[in-house]
Amino acid sequence: MPQQQIDINQLNQAKANVTLTQTLLSQAIEKSSSYPTLAQESLKQAAQEIVQAQSSVNQVYNTVQAQLTE
């Protein structure tokens, strides 16, 4: 059975999601006292980015685990 390669694009996507999450969390902190609604929206978006990053990392992790068990 041929070995699957780690999808670097998946890891780069996860990295981008994390970077965007950092930006969104910074916005939420900055807006928290003056604009609670905007802060809440930034938190929602950050949570979505975390889910997407986790999904990308899990896909790569599963590929690595499959390689180790071959």
PDB file of N, CA, C and O in Angstrom:
ATOM      1  N   MET A   1       0.852  -1.182   0.000  1.00  0.00           N
ATOM      2  CA  MET A   1       0.000   0.000   0.000  1.00  0.00           C
ATOM      3  C   MET A   1       0.899   1.246   0.000  1.00  0.00           C
ATOM      4  O   MET A   1       1.783   1.359   0.848  1.00  0.00           O
ATOM      5  N   PRO A   2       0.687   2.183  -0.936  1.00  0.00           N
ATOM      6  CA  PRO A   2       1.533   3.383  -0.968  1.00  0.00           C
ATOM      7  C   PRO A   2       1.283   4.276   0.242  1.00  0.00           C
ATOM      8  O   PRO A   2       0.167   4.397   0.747  1.00  0.00           O
ATOM      9  N   GLN A   3       2.361   4.887   0.675  1.00  0.00           N
ATOM     10  CA  GLN A   3       2.282   5.755   1.840  1.00  0.00           C
ATOM     11  C   GLN A   3       1.691   7.112   1.449  1.00  0.00           C
ATOM     12  O   GLN A   3       2.083   7.709   0.446  1.00  0.00           O
ATOM     13  N   GLN A   4       0.735   7.590   2.264  1.00  0.00           N
ATOM     14  CA  GLN A   4       0.155   8.909   2.018  1.00  0.00           C
ATOM     15  C   GLN A   4       1.132   9.974   2.467  1.00  0.00           C
ATOM     16  O   GLN A   4       1.853   9.802   3.450  1.00  0.00           O
ATOM     17  N   GLN A   5       1.146  11.076   1.737  1.00  0.00           N
ATOM     18  CA  GLN A   5       2.002  12.177   2.136  1.00  0.00           C
ATOM     19  C   GLN A   5       1.227  13.120   3.043  1.00  0.00           C
ATOM     20  O   GLN A   5       0.009  13.260   2.933  1.00  0.00           O
ATOM     21  N   ILE A   6       1.962  13.762   3.937  1.00  0.00           N
ATOM     22  CA  ILE A   6       1.349  14.781   4.791  1.00  0.00           C
ATOM     23  C   ILE A   6       0.977  15.955   3.915  1.00  0.00           C
ATOM     24  O   ILE A   6       1.790  16.435   3.125  1.00  0.00           O
ATOM     25  N   ASP A   7      -0.238  16.411   4.053  1.00  0.00           N
ATOM     26  CA  ASP A   7      -0.721  17.527   3.244  1.00  0.00           C
ATOM     27  C   ASP A   7      -0.285  18.845   3.891  1.00  0.00           C
ATOM     28  O   ASP A   7      -0.905  19.327   4.838  1.00  0.00           O
ATOM     29  N   ILE A   8       0.783  19.405   3.360  1.00  0.00           N
ATOM     30  CA  ILE A   8       1.314  20.661   3.894  1.00  0.00           C
ATOM     31  C   ILE A   8       0.282  21.774   3.767  1.00  0.00           C
ATOM     32  O   ILE A   8       0.231  22.676   4.603  1.00  0.00           O
ATOM     33  N   ASN A   9      -0.534  21.713   2.728  1.00  0.00           N
ATOM     34  CA  ASN A   9      -1.584  22.725   2.565  1.00  0.00           C
ATOM     35  C   ASN A   9      -2.549  22.714   3.746  1.00  0.00           C
ATOM     36  O   ASN A   9      -3.023  23.766   4.174  1.00  0.00           O
ATOM     37  N   GLN A  10      -2.839  21.528   4.271  1.00  0.00           N
ATOM     38  CA  GLN A  10      -3.717  21.424   5.447  1.00  0.00           C
ATOM     39  C   GLN A  10      -3.079  22.111   6.643  1.00  0.00           C
ATOM     40  O   GLN A  10      -3.753  22.815   7.395  1.00  0.00           O
ATOM     41  N   LEU A  11      -1.784  21.907   6.815  1.00  0.00           N
ATOM     42  CA  LEU A  11      -1.086  22.541   7.934  1.00  0.00           C
ATOM     43  C   LEU A  11      -1.014  24.053   7.752  1.00  0.00           C
ATOM     44  O   LEU A  11      -1.159  24.805   8.715  1.00  0.00           O
ATOM     45  N   ASN A  12      -0.793  24.492   6.531  1.00  0.00           N
ATOM     46  CA  ASN A  12      -0.779  25.927   6.265  1.00  0.00           C
ATOM     47  C   ASN A  12      -2.152  26.546   6.502  1.00  0.00           C
ATOM     48  O   ASN A  12      -2.258  27.672   6.988  1.00  0.00           O
ATOM     49  N   GLN A  13      -3.199  25.806   6.155  1.00  0.00           N
ATOM     50  CA  GLN A  13      -4.557  26.295   6.401  1.00  0.00           C
ATOM     51  C   GLN A  13      -4.801  26.417   7.904  1.00  0.00           C
ATOM     52  O   GLN A  13      -5.380  27.401   8.365  1.00  0.00           O
ATOM     53  N   ALA A  14      -4.363  25.425   8.659  1.00  0.00           N
ATOM     54  CA  ALA A  14      -4.518  25.484  10.113  1.00  0.00           C
ATOM     55  C   ALA A  14      -3.768  26.679  10.688  1.00  0.00           C
ATOM     56  O   ALA A  14      -4.270  27.367  11.578  1.00  0.00           O
ATOM     57  N   LYS A  15      -2.567  26.922  10.176  1.00  0.00           N
ATOM     58  CA  LYS A  15      -1.776  28.062  10.632  1.00  0.00           C
ATOM     59  C   LYS A  15      -2.498  29.372  10.335  1.00  0.00           C
ATOM     60  O   LYS A  15      -2.523  30.276  11.170  1.00  0.00           O
ATOM     61  N   ALA A  16      -3.077  29.471   9.155  1.00  0.00           N
ATOM     62  CA  ALA A  16      -3.831  30.673   8.786  1.00  0.00           C
ATOM     63  C   ALA A  16      -5.049  30.850   9.688  1.00  0.00           C
ATOM     64  O   ALA A  16      -5.368  31.968  10.094  1.00  0.00           O
ATOM     65  N   ASN A  17      -5.728  29.745  10.000  1.00  0.00           N
ATOM     66  CA  ASN A  17      -6.882  29.808  10.904  1.00  0.00           C
ATOM     67  C   ASN A  17      -6.464  30.311  12.281  1.00  0.00           C
ATOM     68  O   ASN A  17      -7.162  31.120  12.893  1.00  0.00           O
ATOM     69  N   VAL A  18      -5.330  29.830  12.761  1.00  0.00           N
ATOM     70  CA  VAL A  18      -4.858  30.244  14.082  1.00  0.00           C
ATOM     71  C   VAL A  18      -4.476  31.728  14.073  1.00  0.00           C
ATOM     72  O   VAL A  18      -4.769  32.453  15.023  1.00  0.00           O
ATOM     73  N   THR A  19      -3.829  32.168  13.008  1.00  0.00           N
ATOM     74  CA  THR A  19      -3.455  33.580  12.900  1.00  0.00           C
ATOM     75  C   THR A  19      -4.697  34.463  12.888  1.00  0.00           C
ATOM     76  O   THR A  19      -4.741  35.493  13.561  1.00  0.00           O
ATOM     77  N   LEU A  20      -5.698  34.057  12.123  1.00  0.00           N
ATOM     78  CA  LEU A  20      -6.948  34.814  12.087  1.00  0.00           C
ATOM     79  C   LEU A  20      -7.630  34.793  13.452  1.00  0.00           C
ATOM     80  O   LEU A  20      -8.210  35.794  13.873  1.00  0.00           O
ATOM     81  N   THR A  21      -7.563  33.669  14.134  1.00  0.00           N
ATOM     82  CA  THR A  21      -8.129  33.571  15.478  1.00  0.00           C
ATOM     83  C   THR A  21      -7.475  34.575  16.415  1.00  0.00           C
ATOM     84  O   THR A  21      -8.157  35.242  17.193  1.00  0.00           O
ATOM     85  N   GLN A  22      -6.165  34.679  16.340  1.00  0.00           N
ATOM     86  CA  GLN A  22      -5.447  35.646  17.180  1.00  0.00           C
ATOM     87  C   GLN A  22      -5.930  37.068  16.914  1.00  0.00           C
ATOM     88  O   GLN A  22      -6.139  37.846  17.845  1.00  0.00           O
ATOM     89  N   THR A  23      -6.103  37.399  15.644  1.00  0.00           N
ATOM     90  CA  THR A  23      -6.581  38.733  15.276  1.00  0.00           C
ATOM     91  C   THR A  23      -7.990  38.970  15.814  1.00  0.00           C
ATOM     92  O   THR A  23      -8.281  40.027  16.373  1.00  0.00           O
ATOM     93  N   LEU A  24      -8.852  37.983  15.641  1.00  0.00           N
ATOM     94  CA  LEU A  24     -10.235  38.119  16.107  1.00  0.00           C
ATOM     95  C   LEU A  24     -10.313  38.253  17.622  1.00  0.00           C
ATOM     96  O   LEU A  24     -11.112  39.032  18.142  1.00  0.00           O
ATOM     97  N   LEU A  25      -9.485  37.494  18.325  1.00  0.00           N
ATOM     98  CA  LEU A  25      -9.480  37.599  19.786  1.00  0.00           C
ATOM     99  C   LEU A  25      -8.953  38.953  20.241  1.00  0.00           C
ATOM    100  O   LEU A  25      -9.446  39.521  21.215  1.00  0.00           O
ATOM    101  N   SER A  26      -7.956  39.467  19.538  1.00  0.00           N
ATOM    102  CA  SER A  26      -7.456  40.814  19.866  1.00  0.00           C
ATOM    103  C   SER A  26      -8.547  41.852  19.652  1.00  0.00           C
ATOM    104  O   SER A  26      -8.712  42.762  20.465  1.00  0.00           O
ATOM    105  N   GLN A  27      -9.290  41.718  18.564  1.00  0.00           N
ATOM    106  CA  GLN A  27     -10.404  42.635  18.301  1.00  0.00           C
ATOM    107  C   GLN A  27     -11.461  42.531  19.394  1.00  0.00           C
ATOM    108  O   GLN A  27     -11.996  43.542  19.851  1.00  0.00           O
ATOM    109  N   ALA A  28     -11.754  41.311  19.807  1.00  0.00           N
ATOM    110  CA  ALA A  28     -12.765  41.109  20.851  1.00  0.00           C
ATOM    111  C   ALA A  28     -12.338  41.787  22.147  1.00  0.00           C
ATOM    112  O   ALA A  28     -13.153  42.406  22.831  1.00  0.00           O
ATOM    113  N   ILE A  29     -11.058  41.666  22.477  1.00  0.00           N
ATOM    114  CA  ILE A  29     -10.555  42.294  23.701  1.00  0.00           C
ATOM    115  C   ILE A  29     -10.656  43.811  23.593  1.00  0.00           C
ATOM    116  O   ILE A  29     -11.100  44.480  24.526  1.00  0.00           O
ATOM    117  N   GLU A  30     -10.242  44.347  22.451  1.00  0.00           N
ATOM    118  CA  GLU A  30     -10.274  45.800  22.259  1.00  0.00           C
ATOM    119  C   GLU A  30     -11.700  46.357  22.288  1.00  0.00           C
ATOM    120  O   GLU A  30     -11.929  47.457  22.792  1.00  0.00           O
ATOM    121  N   LYS A  31     -12.646  45.604  21.751  1.00  0.00           N
ATOM    122  CA  LYS A  31     -14.018  46.094  21.626  1.00  0.00           C
ATOM    123  C   LYS A  31     -14.898  45.737  22.823  1.00  0.00           C
ATOM    124  O   LYS A  31     -16.032  46.207  22.922  1.00  0.00           O
ATOM    125  N   SER A  32     -14.387  44.921  23.720  1.00  0.00           N
ATOM    126  CA  SER A  32     -15.233  44.348  24.774  1.00  0.00           C
ATOM    127  C   SER A  32     -15.959  45.383  25.629  1.00  0.00           C
ATOM    128  O   SER A  32     -17.124  45.186  25.976  1.00  0.00           O
ATOM    129  N   SER A  33     -15.300  46.461  25.966  1.00  0.00           N
ATOM    130  CA  SER A  33     -15.959  47.424  26.844  1.00  0.00           C
ATOM    131  C   SER A  33     -16.838  48.405  26.079  1.00  0.00           C
ATOM    132  O   SER A  33     -17.912  48.776  26.555  1.00  0.00           O
ATOM    133  N   SER A  34     -16.398  48.827  24.906  1.00  0.00           N
ATOM    134  CA  SER A  34     -17.146  49.839  24.162  1.00  0.00           C
ATOM    135  C   SER A  34     -18.195  49.254  23.226  1.00  0.00           C
ATOM    136  O   SER A  34     -19.265  49.836  23.049  1.00  0.00           O
ATOM    137  N   TYR A  35     -17.898  48.118  22.634  1.00  0.00           N
ATOM    138  CA  TYR A  35     -18.778  47.521  21.635  1.00  0.00           C
ATOM    139  C   TYR A  35     -18.974  46.028  21.918  1.00  0.00           C
ATOM    140  O   TYR A  35     -18.416  45.185  21.218  1.00  0.00           O
ATOM    141  N   PRO A  36     -19.756  45.708  22.931  1.00  0.00           N
ATOM    142  CA  PRO A  36     -19.895  44.289  23.304  1.00  0.00           C
ATOM    143  C   PRO A  36     -20.470  43.416  22.182  1.00  0.00           C
ATOM    144  O   PRO A  36     -20.132  42.236  22.086  1.00  0.00           O
ATOM    145  N   THR A  37     -21.321  43.973  21.346  1.00  0.00           N
ATOM    146  CA  THR A  37     -21.895  43.184  20.254  1.00  0.00           C
ATOM    147  C   THR A  37     -20.822  42.818  19.229  1.00  0.00           C
ATOM    148  O   THR A  37     -20.783  41.688  18.744  1.00  0.00           O
ATOM    149  N   LEU A  38     -19.953  43.775  18.903  1.00  0.00           N
ATOM    150  CA  LEU A  38     -18.851  43.487  17.979  1.00  0.00           C
ATOM    151  C   LEU A  38     -17.867  42.499  18.599  1.00  0.00           C
ATOM    152  O   LEU A  38     -17.332  41.629  17.912  1.00  0.00           O
ATOM    153  N   ALA A  39     -17.638  42.639  19.877  1.00  0.00           N
ATOM    154  CA  ALA A  39     -16.750  41.706  20.571  1.00  0.00           C
ATOM    155  C   ALA A  39     -17.319  40.294  20.516  1.00  0.00           C
ATOM    156  O   ALA A  39     -16.588  39.329  20.293  1.00  0.00           O
ATOM    157  N   GLN A  40     -18.618  40.184  20.719  1.00  0.00           N
ATOM    158  CA  GLN A  40     -19.264  38.873  20.684  1.00  0.00           C
ATOM    159  C   GLN A  40     -19.147  38.252  19.287  1.00  0.00           C
ATOM    160  O   GLN A  40     -18.903  37.053  19.157  1.00  0.00           O
ATOM    161  N   GLU A  41     -19.322  39.066  18.253  1.00  0.00           N
ATOM    162  CA  GLU A  41     -19.205  38.557  16.883  1.00  0.00           C
ATOM    163  C   GLU A  41     -17.774  38.107  16.596  1.00  0.00           C
ATOM    164  O   GLU A  41     -17.570  37.092  15.931  1.00  0.00           O
ATOM    165  N   SER A  42     -16.797  38.838  17.082  1.00  0.00           N
ATOM    166  CA  SER A  42     -15.406  38.435  16.900  1.00  0.00           C
ATOM    167  C   SER A  42     -15.127  37.108  17.600  1.00  0.00           C
ATOM    168  O   SER A  42     -14.396  36.266  17.077  1.00  0.00           O
ATOM    169  N   LEU A  43     -15.706  36.926  18.769  1.00  0.00           N
ATOM    170  CA  LEU A  43     -15.539  35.661  19.494  1.00  0.00           C
ATOM    171  C   LEU A  43     -16.176  34.493  18.745  1.00  0.00           C
ATOM    172  O   LEU A  43     -15.615  33.398  18.700  1.00  0.00           O
ATOM    173  N   LYS A  44     -17.343  34.729  18.163  1.00  0.00           N
ATOM    174  CA  LYS A  44     -18.002  33.673  17.377  1.00  0.00           C
ATOM    175  C   LYS A  44     -17.146  33.278  16.186  1.00  0.00           C
ATOM    176  O   LYS A  44     -16.966  32.094  15.901  1.00  0.00           O
ATOM    177  N   GLN A  45     -16.621  34.282  15.494  1.00  0.00           N
ATOM    178  CA  GLN A  45     -15.771  33.997  14.335  1.00  0.00           C
ATOM    179  C   GLN A  45     -14.486  33.290  14.761  1.00  0.00           C
ATOM    180  O   GLN A  45     -14.019  32.381  14.075  1.00  0.00           O
ATOM    181  N   ALA A  46     -13.923  33.699  15.877  1.00  0.00           N
ATOM    182  CA  ALA A  46     -12.711  33.053  16.380  1.00  0.00           C
ATOM    183  C   ALA A  46     -12.983  31.581  16.691  1.00  0.00           C
ATOM    184  O   ALA A  46     -12.159  30.716  16.393  1.00  0.00           O
ATOM    185  N   ALA A  47     -14.121  31.306  17.278  1.00  0.00           N
ATOM    186  CA  ALA A  47     -14.485  29.918  17.590  1.00  0.00           C
ATOM    187  C   ALA A  47     -14.594  29.091  16.314  1.00  0.00           C
ATOM    188  O   ALA A  47     -14.170  27.936  16.285  1.00  0.00           O
ATOM    189  N   GLN A  48     -15.158  29.674  15.265  1.00  0.00           N
ATOM    190  CA  GLN A  48     -15.266  28.965  13.989  1.00  0.00           C
ATOM    191  C   GLN A  48     -13.883  28.687  13.394  1.00  0.00           C
ATOM    192  O   GLN A  48     -13.642  27.615  12.838  1.00  0.00           O
ATOM    193  N   GLU A  49     -12.989  29.651  13.515  1.00  0.00           N
ATOM    194  CA  GLU A  49     -11.632  29.460  13.001  1.00  0.00           C
ATOM    195  C   GLU A  49     -10.904  28.363  13.775  1.00  0.00           C
ATOM    196  O   GLU A  49     -10.138  27.595  13.193  1.00  0.00           O
ATOM    197  N   ILE A  50     -11.139  28.290  15.076  1.00  0.00           N
ATOM    198  CA  ILE A  50     -10.526  27.239  15.890  1.00  0.00           C
ATOM    199  C   ILE A  50     -11.017  25.867  15.437  1.00  0.00           C
ATOM    200  O   ILE A  50     -10.229  24.927  15.328  1.00  0.00           O
ATOM    201  N   VAL A  51     -12.304  25.753  15.176  1.00  0.00           N
ATOM    202  CA  VAL A  51     -12.865  24.483  14.709  1.00  0.00           C
ATOM    203  C   VAL A  51     -12.238  24.079  13.378  1.00  0.00           C
ATOM    204  O   VAL A  51     -11.895  22.915  13.174  1.00  0.00           O
ATOM    205  N   GLN A  52     -12.090  25.046  12.475  1.00  0.00           N
ATOM    206  CA  GLN A  52     -11.486  24.740  11.175  1.00  0.00           C
ATOM    207  C   GLN A  52     -10.014  24.343  11.319  1.00  0.00           C
ATOM    208  O   GLN A  52      -9.550  23.418  10.653  1.00  0.00           O
ATOM    209  N   ALA A  53      -9.295  25.034  12.178  1.00  0.00           N
ATOM    210  CA  ALA A  53      -7.888  24.688  12.410  1.00  0.00           C
ATOM    211  C   ALA A  53      -7.773  23.287  12.999  1.00  0.00           C
ATOM    212  O   ALA A  53      -6.926  22.495  12.585  1.00  0.00           O
ATOM    213  N   GLN A  54      -8.620  22.995  13.954  1.00  0.00           N
ATOM    214  CA  GLN A  54      -8.593  21.672  14.584  1.00  0.00           C
ATOM    215  C   GLN A  54      -8.896  20.581  13.562  1.00  0.00           C
ATOM    216  O   GLN A  54      -8.280  19.516  13.585  1.00  0.00           O
ATOM    217  N   SER A  55      -9.831  20.841  12.680  1.00  0.00           N
ATOM    218  CA  SER A  55     -10.171  19.868  11.641  1.00  0.00           C
ATOM    219  C   SER A  55      -8.979  19.601  10.727  1.00  0.00           C
ATOM    220  O   SER A  55      -8.682  18.450  10.405  1.00  0.00           O
ATOM    221  N   SER A  56      -8.303  20.658  10.315  1.00  0.00           N
ATOM    222  CA  SER A  56      -7.134  20.495   9.455  1.00  0.00           C
ATOM    223  C   SER A  56      -6.031  19.715  10.157  1.00  0.00           C
ATOM    224  O   SER A  56      -5.429  18.819   9.564  1.00  0.00           O
ATOM    225  N   VAL A  57      -5.768  20.047  11.401  1.00  0.00           N
ATOM    226  CA  VAL A  57      -4.731  19.348  12.157  1.00  0.00           C
ATOM    227  C   VAL A  57      -5.124  17.887  12.367  1.00  0.00           C
ATOM    228  O   VAL A  57      -4.271  17.006  12.262  1.00  0.00           O
ATOM    229  N   ASN A  58      -6.372  17.618  12.655  1.00  0.00           N
ATOM    230  CA  ASN A  58      -6.829  16.236  12.842  1.00  0.00           C
ATOM    231  C   ASN A  58      -6.648  15.409  11.577  1.00  0.00           C
ATOM    232  O   ASN A  58      -6.274  14.238  11.647  1.00  0.00           O
ATOM    233  N   GLN A  59      -6.912  16.010  10.426  1.00  0.00           N
ATOM    234  CA  GLN A  59      -6.747  15.279   9.166  1.00  0.00           C
ATOM    235  C   GLN A  59      -5.282  14.887   8.959  1.00  0.00           C
ATOM    236  O   GLN A  59      -4.985  13.760   8.562  1.00  0.00           O
ATOM    237  N   VAL A  60      -4.380  15.815   9.229  1.00  0.00           N
ATOM    238  CA  VAL A  60      -2.959  15.522   9.091  1.00  0.00           C
ATOM    239  C   VAL A  60      -2.532  14.490  10.135  1.00  0.00           C
ATOM    240  O   VAL A  60      -1.778  13.567   9.828  1.00  0.00           O
ATOM    241  N   TYR A  61      -3.008  14.646  11.348  1.00  0.00           N
ATOM    242  CA  TYR A  61      -2.674  13.704  12.422  1.00  0.00           C
ATOM    243  C   TYR A  61      -3.136  12.290  12.051  1.00  0.00           C
ATOM    244  O   TYR A  61      -2.399  11.323  12.240  1.00  0.00           O
ATOM    245  N   ASN A  62      -4.348  12.177  11.528  1.00  0.00           N
ATOM    246  CA  ASN A  62      -4.868  10.861  11.145  1.00  0.00           C
ATOM    247  C   ASN A  62      -4.021  10.227  10.042  1.00  0.00           C
ATOM    248  O   ASN A  62      -3.805   9.015  10.032  1.00  0.00           O
ATOM    249  N   THR A  63      -3.546  11.055   9.119  1.00  0.00           N
ATOM    250  CA  THR A  63      -2.669  10.547   8.065  1.00  0.00           C
ATOM    251  C   THR A  63      -1.373  10.003   8.663  1.00  0.00           C
ATOM    252  O   THR A  63      -0.912   8.925   8.286  1.00  0.00           O
ATOM    253  N   VAL A  64      -0.797  10.746   9.585  1.00  0.00           N
ATOM    254  CA  VAL A  64       0.441  10.322  10.234  1.00  0.00           C
ATOM    255  C   VAL A  64       0.206   9.034  11.025  1.00  0.00           C
ATOM    256  O   VAL A  64       1.020   8.113  10.963  1.00  0.00           O
ATOM    257  N   GLN A  65      -0.886   8.967  11.756  1.00  0.00           N
ATOM    258  CA  GLN A  65      -1.193   7.770  12.540  1.00  0.00           C
ATOM    259  C   GLN A  65      -1.367   6.557  11.628  1.00  0.00           C
ATOM    260  O   GLN A  65      -0.919   5.457  11.950  1.00  0.00           O
ATOM    261  N   ALA A  66      -2.017   6.769  10.494  1.00  0.00           N
ATOM    262  CA  ALA A  66      -2.205   5.663   9.549  1.00  0.00           C
ATOM    263  C   ALA A  66      -0.860   5.177   9.019  1.00  0.00           C
ATOM    264  O   ALA A  66      -0.662   3.977   8.830  1.00  0.00           O
ATOM    265  N   GLN A  67       0.062   6.105   8.780  1.00  0.00           N
ATOM    266  CA  GLN A  67       1.397   5.725   8.300  1.00  0.00           C
ATOM    267  C   GLN A  67       2.149   4.925   9.348  1.00  0.00           C
ATOM    268  O   GLN A  67       2.864   3.977   9.023  1.00  0.00           O
ATOM    269  N   LEU A  68       1.986   5.310  10.603  1.00  0.00           N
ATOM    270  CA  LEU A  68       2.708   4.621  11.669  1.00  0.00           C
ATOM    271  C   LEU A  68       2.201   3.210  11.911  1.00  0.00           C
ATOM    272  O   LEU A  68       2.946   2.358  12.397  1.00  0.00           O
ATOM    273  N   THR A  69       0.949   2.954  11.580  1.00  0.00           N
ATOM    274  CA  THR A  69       0.385   1.632  11.816  1.00  0.00           C
ATOM    275  C   THR A  69       0.535   0.703  10.613  1.00  0.00           C
ATOM    276  O   THR A  69       0.170  -0.470  10.689  1.00  0.00           O
ATOM    277  N   GLU A  70       1.069   1.220   9.505  1.00  0.00           N
ATOM    278  CA  GLU A  70       1.272   0.363   8.323  1.00  0.00           C
ATOM    279  C   GLU A  70       2.446  -0.562   8.508  1.00  0.00           C
ATOM    280  O   GLU A  70       2.758  -1.350   7.615  1.00  0.00           O
TER     281      GLU A  70
END
